[in-house]
Amino acid sequence: MLSFAAVPAFAQAPLSDAQATYMGAHVFDRQLEVFREFCAQDRAGAQALDTAVMQFRLNNPDYVAAKESKPQSADFDATVKAVDAQFDRMAGTMRTQLAAQPVGAQCASLGDQLRQARFASMLEQAKRGPPATP
C-alpha cells in the first residue's frame, strides 16, 4: 500500500529530478495523512504508525531533504496543485480499502512497511511505473 508510483501520471509536464523527488515525498506525505486519519481510530495503531513514521524519517534522510527542497516555479506550483486535486479524489478509494481491514492490524502492518521502506527505492519504482498486470 505504501507507494507513489502514480506520481508521473499526475504531472502536467515532465519533471526534473529535483521536482520528481520533491513530488514523491509530497505524495508520500499525503498518503501518510490518510493512514494517520485511519489509525487515529485505534490508540495502539496510531502509536505504531507514529513510531514507524519517525523511524522512516531517521532511515531516509533523502526523504527529509526532499521535503525541505521544494523547487520554486509557477509551473511546478500548478503541478503540485493538480497532484493534490487528483490525490484528494484517490484518497476516497484509499479510505474505502483501509476501512475493510481491522484498524489495529492494518496500522501495525503499515508500521512494519514504513520501517522497512526506503525512499530511494520508492522513487526508482515510481520512475519505472506500475508493475505489469498478468
PEMOUR-V862073 format. One record per residue. N is the residue number from 1. RES is the residue in three letters. PHI is phi in whole degrees, -180 to 180 (NA if undefined). NEAR is the number of other C-alpha atoms within 8 Angstrom. Layout:
N,RES,PHI,NEAR  N,RES,PHI,NEAR
This chain:
1,MET,NA,3  2,LEU,-82,8  3,SER,-173,7  4,PHE,-143,11  5,ALA,-63,12  6,ALA,-85,9  7,VAL,-53,13  8,PRO,-60,11  9,ALA,-66,5  10,PHE,-76,10  11,ALA,-65,11  12,GLN,-82,6  13,ALA,-140,5  14,PRO,-56,6  15,LEU,-97,9  16,SER,-70,6  17,ASP,-59,6  18,ALA,-63,9  19,GLN,-66,11  20,ALA,-65,11  21,THR,-66,10  22,TYR,-61,13  23,MET,-63,10  24,GLY,-60,11  25,ALA,-66,11  26,HIS,-64,9  27,VAL,-66,11  28,PHE,-59,11  29,ASP,-62,8  30,ARG,-63,9  31,GLN,-64,10  32,LEU,-59,8  33,GLU,-58,8  34,VAL,-66,11  35,PHE,-63,9  36,ARG,-63,11  37,GLU,-59,8  38,PHE,-64,11  39,CYS,-71,14  40,ALA,-62,9  41,GLN,-72,9  42,ASP,-133,9  43,ARG,-58,8  44,ALA,-67,7  45,GLY,-64,16  46,ALA,-64,13  47,GLN,-65,8  48,ALA,-61,11  49,LEU,-68,14  50,ASP,-61,9  51,THR,-64,9  52,ALA,-66,12  53,VAL,-63,11  54,MET,-62,8  55,GLN,-67,10  56,PHE,-59,13  57,ARG,-61,10  58,LEU,-65,7  59,ASN,-78,8  60,ASN,-133,10  61,PRO,-62,8  62,ASP,-67,8  63,TYR,-67,10  64,VAL,-60,9  65,ALA,-63,8  66,ALA,-63,12  67,LYS,-65,10  68,GLU,-90,6  69,SER,-126,7  70,LYS,-70,8  71,PRO,-62,8  72,GLN,-108,6  73,SER,-168,6  74,ALA,-64,6  75,ASP,-64,6  76,PHE,-69,10  77,ASP,-59,9  78,ALA,-65,8  79,THR,-64,12  80,VAL,-61,9  81,LYS,-64,8  82,ALA,-65,11  83,VAL,-63,11  84,ASP,-61,8  85,ALA,-63,8  86,GLN,-68,9  87,PHE,-64,10  88,ASP,-57,8  89,ARG,-71,8  90,MET,-70,8  91,ALA,-60,10  92,GLY,-61,8  93,THR,-66,8  94,MET,-59,9  95,ARG,-62,10  96,THR,-63,8  97,GLN,-65,8  98,LEU,-65,10  99,ALA,-62,9  100,ALA,-79,6  101,GLN,-115,8  102,PRO,-65,7  103,VAL,-58,13  104,GLY,-57,10  105,ALA,-66,9  106,GLN,-65,11  107,CYS,-69,14  108,ALA,-64,11  109,SER,-65,8  110,LEU,-61,11  111,GLY,-61,13  112,ASP,-61,9  113,GLN,-63,9  114,LEU,-63,12  115,ARG,-63,11  116,GLN,-93,7  117,ALA,-69,9  118,ARG,-124,9  119,PHE,-57,9  120,ALA,-61,7  121,SER,-67,8  122,MET,-65,12  123,LEU,-64,12  124,GLU,-62,8  125,GLN,-63,10  126,ALA,-62,14  127,LYS,-66,8  128,ARG,-76,6  129,GLY,91,8  130,PRO,-65,8  131,PRO,-64,4  132,ALA,-66,4  133,THR,-89,3  134,PRO,-67,2
